Amino acid sequence: MAHWLFKSEPDVFGWDDLIAKGDKGEEWDGVRSYQARNNMRAMQIGDLGLFYHSNIGKEAVGIVEVIALAHPDSKAGDPKWECVDIRAVRKLPRAISLDEAKAEPRLKDMVLVNNSRLSVQPVTEAEWAIIMELSGAET
């Protein structure tokens, strides 16, 4: 199983919005970056990810699960743009801010720390374990 990070502006679509979608989840639409799209193409059903509030808060707040493989983005007028569907799994016991991630030496190579603009990014197994540890989440 791979791990990922999904960024969203909480005033547009936040953690509470995803929670409200329940088990049916939500299409992770609107991504217009080839690198982010390619990351979604690599995802498998059951992969887990961090839900990250960008711009406001700048923190990982919850864990999500990929529930549908990459498919055309229903809100794009162009079939080259694809997305996956995700659902909320659980809130992190404690949110992990970008500043905290940057201050953690074990996360120095994390994509979030080095390229915080990428909207959908991979998280290594080791990075996932560190975030779970820092947040107090059970693995």
C-alpha positions in Angstrom: 0.0 0.0 0.0 1.3 3.5 -0.9 0.7 6.7 1.0 -0.2 10.1 -0.3 -1.0 13.7 0.7 -4.0 15.6 -0.7 -4.1 19.3 -0.4 -7.2 21.4 -0.3 -8.1 24.9 0.7 -10.4 24.5 3.8 -12.5 27.5 2.8 -13.2 25.7 -0.5 -13.4 22.1 0.5 -12.1 21.1 4.0 -11.9 18.1 6.2 -15.5 18.6 7.5 -16.8 18.7 3.9 -15.2 15.3 3.2 -16.6 13.9 6.5 -20.1 15.1 5.4 -19.7 13.0 2.2 -19.6 9.8 4.3 -18.5 6.4 2.9 -19.4 7.5 -0.6 -16.5 9.9 -0.5 -15.8 12.5 -3.1 -14.1 12.9 -6.4 -10.8 14.7 -6.0 -11.4 17.0 -8.9 -9.9 20.2 -10.1 -6.3 19.1 -10.2 -4.6 20.7 -13.2 -1.0 19.6 -12.6 0.5 16.8 -14.7 2.6 15.6 -11.8 -0.3 15.6 -9.4 -2.5 13.8 -12.0 0.2 11.2 -12.6 0.4 10.6 -8.8 -3.3 9.9 -8.8 -2.8 7.5 -11.8 -0.4 5.5 -9.6 -2.9 5.1 -6.7 -4.6 1.9 -5.8 -7.8 1.3 -4.0 -7.1 1.1 -0.3 -4.1 3.5 -0.4 -4.2 5.9 2.5 -3.4 9.6 2.4 -3.2 12.7 4.6 -5.8 15.4 4.1 -3.9 18.6 4.2 -5.4 22.1 4.7 -3.5 24.5 2.5 -3.4 28.3 2.6 -5.5 28.4 5.8 -3.9 26.4 8.6 -1.3 24.6 6.5 -1.6 21.4 8.4 -2.4 17.7 7.9 -5.7 17.1 9.7 -7.0 13.7 8.7 -6.5 10.3 7.1 -8.3 9.4 3.8 -8.6 6.3 1.7 -8.6 6.0 -2.1 -11.9 4.3 -3.0 -11.9 4.7 -6.8 -9.0 4.4 -9.3 -8.1 7.3 -11.6 -10.9 8.3 -14.0 -11.8 11.3 -16.0 -12.4 14.4 -13.9 -16.1 15.1 -14.2 -15.6 18.8 -13.9 -12.9 19.0 -16.6 -13.8 19.6 -20.2 -10.7 17.6 -21.2 -10.2 13.9 -20.8 -6.5 14.3 -20.0 -7.4 15.4 -16.5 -8.1 12.6 -14.2 -8.8 12.1 -10.5 -9.5 9.5 -7.9 -12.2 9.3 -5.3 -11.4 9.4 -1.6 -13.3 9.1 1.6 -12.5 10.3 5.2 -11.1 7.5 7.5 -10.4 9.5 10.7 -9.2 12.8 12.0 -5.7 12.9 13.2 -5.6 13.2 17.0 -3.3 16.2 16.6 -2.9 18.2 13.4 0.7 18.4 12.0 1.6 21.9 10.6 3.9 22.6 7.8 6.2 24.4 10.2 6.3 21.3 12.4 7.1 19.1 9.5 9.9 21.4 8.3 11.3 21.5 11.9 11.4 17.6 12.1 14.8 16.5 10.8 13.4 13.0 9.9 11.1 14.7 7.3 13.7 16.8 5.6 13.2 14.9 2.3 9.4 14.9 2.4 7.8 16.3 -0.8 5.6 18.6 1.4 8.7 20.1 3.0 10.5 20.7 -0.3 7.7 21.3 -2.8 4.7 22.5 -0.7 2.9 23.7 -3.9 2.2 20.2 -5.3 -1.4 19.4 -4.6 -1.2 15.6 -4.7 2.1 14.1 -3.6 3.6 10.8 -2.4 4.5 10.1 1.2 7.0 7.4 1.9 6.4 4.6 4.4 8.9 6.2 6.8 7.4 9.7 6.5 3.9 8.2 7.1 5.1 6.5 10.3 6.7 9.7 11.5 3.5 11.8 10.9 1.5 9.1 12.7 3.9 9.2 15.6 3.9 13.0 15.8 0.1 13.2 15.6 -0.5 10.5 18.2 -2.4 8.4 15.6 -2.4 4.6 15.8 -0.7 3.0 12.8 
